[in-house]
Amino acid sequence: MESVVLDTLDRQLVHALRLDGRASFSRIADVIGTSDRTVARRYQRLREAQALRVVGLPDVRRTGMVEWFVRLACAPEAVLPVAQALAERTDTCWVGLSSGGTEITCVTQARQGSLNGSLLLPKLPKTSRLTAVKAQCRLRIVAGESGWRGSMSALDPRQTAALTRSVDTSRALRLTERDERLLRVLAQDGRAAVPQLAAATGWSESSVRRRMEELRYAGVLRFDVEMDPSLYGRPLETMLWLTVAPAELNRVSGTLAEHPEVAYAATTTGRSNVVAVLLCRDADDLYDYLATRVGTLAGVLGAETTPVTRHLKRVGTVPTPTPHSIRP
């Protein structure tokens, strides 16, 4: 990634795309008070520098899928081949190296209730250098579902309201094979042009626009923004695995959601039943956060940290479900 420094307008653009990843440049420009050409130029600059990417993703809960956090310990010489093999799979949506490059953490998606598709483990590369595997099912996202709060402070409440979309998850939709084609393109580029989406789906451009609106309003399709956290002065990314007393889960997870260091958090199955992604300035900042913020939370029985040293795959390029009724 080439050197990029975010100014106020860049941060406003990122915040706007967090709220509505498909918002037109003219609409964003109108909300933040600049020209659409300026917004388009800023977006293109960040995109070409690989500092920003918008992706469209199906909502896991609404499409009958479940997510698993999988941790794999490997001999050092096997880590990269195994991680690369995982990143090439269509059922993984995040793959990273941590713990000094001796551990792989990945997020995989499986169809709920499917005995054949619910486990990644039988499909792992066959190697004796794989020394340990731990899998935990995600139960509930408690922070970061709409993006890291640290990248969502550039717009004022009026601007935020102008770009916030309404959603009605009580509606039931049935995904079709053409919807799957649509979602595959959006997983690569959430701002793909309508003519490209029409060519991929076989729909007319007006049908593409109408169907995307239906999927978004029903909460089936959402958009995420991939950003390099170092652009916000927080280059140290760390996985935090907490063991929390069940009676304190709501309180602890609610507190984590308010912490600016927490980019994402979810409750899971397993002994360490809360997982979070932390973004810190440096090792001292991480120490202070663990000692003064996490360490003082009643109900936290244990904590483990694994710094992320490399990403092989981020969000996007995820599998789409077979046609079925979307659950309200």
Salt bridges, closest charged atoms under 4 A:
ASP7 OD1 - ARG42 NH1 2.81
ASP10 OD1 - ARG42 NH1 3.03
ASP10 OD2 - ARG45 NH1 3.20
ASP20 OD2 - ARG27 NH1 2.82
ASP20 OD1 - ARG216 NH2 2.72
ASP59 OD2 - ARG61 NH2 3.30
GLU67 OE1 - ARG138 NH1 2.99
GLU77 OE2 - ARG129 NE 3.21
ASP91 OD1 - ARG89 NE 2.87
GLU103 OE2 - ARG71 NE 2.94
GLU145 OE2 - ARG61 NH2 2.45
GLU177 OE1 - ARG181 NH2 2.57
ASP179 OD2 - ARG211 NH2 2.74
ASP189 OD2 - ARG47 NH2 3.64
GLU205 OE1 - ARG209 NH2 3.95
GLU213 OE1 - ARG165 NH2 2.94
GLU214 OE1 - ARG211 NH1 2.88
ASP224 OD1 - ARG18 NH1 3.25
GLU226 OE2 - ARG53 NH2 3.10
GLU237 OE2 - HIS311 NE2 3.19
GLU248 OE1 - ARG251 NE 2.79
GLU258 OE1 - ARG149 NH1 3.42
GLU261 OE2 - ARG293 NH1 3.38
ASP285 OD2 - ARG234 NH1 3.78
ASP285 OD1 - ARG281 NH2 3.18
GLU304 OE2 - ARG71 NH2 2.89
